[in-house]
Amino acid sequence: MTDRLHYGTPAKVMHWLVVTLLIVQFPIGWFMPDVHGGPPGGPMTLHISFGMTILALIALRFVWRITHPVAPESSLPSWQRISSEGVHWLLYVLVLATTMTGWLFASFRGWSLSYFYLVPLPMLANKNAVAIRQIDGWHQIAEWALLITIGAHVVAALAHLFIYRDGIMQRMLPRGWST
């Protein structure tokens, strides 16, 4: 185990970049026009590109977390340490599931995808009209599960910040930020 009690700058930067991108990503996905009829337009290309960026950041953050562990806060009750760890790993899994089901949805549609119109993205599957509906359902389930888990994570962080006032939130805040 490590003696580090705070997340390092790279972990914090990746965390807050993912937060920012998700704040942009969810509304794009929910408010874009119906995408079931034709090839992806601008909003879908942005949605896919932000999704790929989030996927890359989460993968980097996962590797960073494994190679740069932070000690659990010893002052927390064991149920909070265990649930915190579980929620963090669940967030990684749900971002992966949401991104991959979205990518599969586009692949099953037979869409030509690109990363911000610059780099073509590979198809994960062949066009398949039967699979489209199923994978779209899985994508929506993953989205809602991710949103609910993010909500629980935010509520817990705010509880530590404003109710418990135990300094837990400062582990992920930029240095010098106080509450």
LINBELSUL-V240216 format. One line per field, one symbol per residue. ss: DSSP state (H for helix, E for strand, - for the rest). phi: phi as a letter, one per 40 degrees, with the letter a starting at -180 (. if undefined). A space follows every 50 residues. Layout:
ss = ???
phi = ???
This chain:
ss = --------HHHHHHHHHHHHHHHHHHHHHHH----------HHHHHHHHH HHHHHHHHHHHHHHHHH----------HHHHHHHHHHHHHHHHHHHHHHH HHHHHHHHH---EEE---EEE-------HHHHHHHHHHHHHHHHHHHHHH HHHHHHHHHHHHHH----HHH--------
phi = .cccbbccddccccdcccdccccccccdccbccdbccaccbdccccdccc ccccdccccccccccccbcbcccccccdcccccccccccccdcccccccc ccccdccccgccbacfgbbcbcccacdacccdccccccccccdccccccc dccccccccccbbcfbgccccbcddgcbb
